Amino acid sequence: MDKRLLDILCCPVSKTPVRPLSTSELSTLNRAIDAGQVLNVAGSTVQNRLTEGLITVDRKVIYRIEDGIPMMLPEEGIGTTQFTDFPATA
């Protein structure tokens, strides 16, 4: 993702800056999606694995990136508190 775009993106709700998901974070998330255990903020089950994503720097919300476009809709965010094994550091 373009560094200039990343520098201006933030969570649409909390205004917290975002960063790319690390490999371990993405792997943990996708394992949970495969198991049908991931809900978005709207309460819908997340069906599709992420190939890349953004996470707020406070590590509370994940947003998917589709075809290079960040999906920064509040209802599409994925809260990290639903994971018991989410990596402690990036």
TIMARKE-34882 format. One record per residue (C-alpha): x, y, z; residue number from 0. Coordinates in steps of 0.2 Angstrom, whole numbers, padded with zeros to 4 digits, always signed. Each point is the difference from the previous one (the first is absolute). Layout:
BEGIN
PT; u; v; w; pos
PT; X; Y; Z; NUM $
...
This chain:
BEGIN
PT; u; v; w; pos
PT; +0000; +0000; +0000; 0 $
PT; +0006; +0017; -0004; 1 $
PT; +0008; +0008; +0015; 2 $
PT; -0008; +0017; -0003; 3 $
PT; -0017; -0008; +0000; 4 $
PT; +0004; -0010; +0016; 5 $
PT; +0006; +0016; +0008; 6 $
PT; -0018; +0008; -0002; 7 $
PT; -0011; -0015; +0004; 8 $
PT; -0008; -0002; +0017; 9 $
PT; -0014; -0009; +0008; 10 $
PT; -0016; +0009; -0005; 11 $
PT; -0007; -0002; +0017; 12 $
PT; +0015; +0003; +0012; 13 $
PT; +0011; +0010; -0012; 14 $
PT; +0014; -0012; +0006; 15 $
PT; +0014; -0002; -0013; 16 $
PT; +0002; -0017; -0009; 17 $
PT; +0014; -0011; -0006; 18 $
PT; +0001; -0015; -0010; 19 $
PT; -0004; -0017; +0008; 20 $
PT; +0015; -0010; +0004; 21 $
PT; +0002; -0018; -0007; 22 $
PT; -0004; -0008; +0017; 23 $
PT; -0015; +0012; +0002; 24 $
PT; -0007; -0005; -0017; 25 $
PT; +0003; -0018; +0003; 26 $
PT; -0009; +0000; +0017; 27 $
PT; -0015; +0010; -0008; 28 $
PT; -0001; -0012; -0015; 29 $
PT; +0000; -0016; +0011; 30 $
PT; -0014; +0007; +0010; 31 $
PT; -0010; +0005; -0016; 32 $
PT; +0003; -0018; -0006; 33 $
PT; -0008; -0006; +0016; 34 $
PT; -0015; +0012; -0002; 35 $
PT; +0004; +0009; +0016; 36 $
PT; +0002; +0018; -0006; 37 $
PT; -0013; +0013; +0001; 38 $
PT; +0001; +0018; -0007; 39 $
PT; -0006; +0015; +0010; 40 $
PT; -0017; -0002; -0008; 41 $
PT; -0002; -0018; +0007; 42 $
PT; +0002; -0009; -0017; 43 $
PT; +0011; -0015; -0001; 44 $
PT; +0016; +0004; -0011; 45 $
PT; -0001; -0013; -0014; 46 $
PT; +0016; +0004; -0010; 47 $
PT; +0018; -0001; +0005; 48 $
PT; +0011; +0016; -0001; 49 $
PT; +0015; +0001; -0011; 50 $
PT; +0004; +0016; +0008; 51 $
PT; -0007; +0012; +0012; 52 $
PT; +0003; +0015; +0012; 53 $
PT; -0001; +0001; +0019; 54 $
PT; -0001; +0015; +0011; 55 $
PT; +0016; +0003; +0009; 56 $
PT; -0009; -0003; +0016; 57 $
PT; -0003; -0018; -0007; 58 $
PT; -0019; +0001; +0003; 59 $
PT; -0008; +0000; -0018; 60 $
PT; +0005; -0008; -0016; 61 $
PT; -0006; +0006; -0017; 62 $
PT; +0002; -0011; -0016; 63 $
PT; +0009; +0006; -0016; 64 $
PT; -0008; -0006; -0016; 65 $
PT; +0009; +0002; -0017; 66 $
PT; +0011; +0013; +0008; 67 $
PT; -0015; +0010; +0007; 68 $
PT; -0002; +0002; +0019; 69 $
PT; -0018; -0004; +0006; 70 $
PT; -0001; +0013; +0014; 71 $
PT; -0018; -0002; +0003; 72 $
PT; -0004; +0000; +0019; 73 $
PT; -0012; -0015; -0002; 74 $
PT; +0013; -0010; -0009; 75 $
PT; +0013; +0002; +0014; 76 $
PT; +0005; -0016; +0009; 77 $
PT; +0003; +0002; +0019; 78 $
PT; +0015; -0009; +0006; 79 $
PT; -0007; -0003; +0018; 80 $
PT; -0009; -0015; -0007; 81 $
PT; +0017; -0010; -0003; 82 $
PT; +0007; -0009; +0015; 83 $
PT; +0017; -0003; -0009; 84 $
PT; +0002; +0016; -0010; 85 $
PT; +0019; +0004; -0001; 86 $
PT; +0006; +0011; +0014; 87 $
PT; +0012; +0010; -0011; 88 $
PT; +0001; +0003; -0019; 89 $
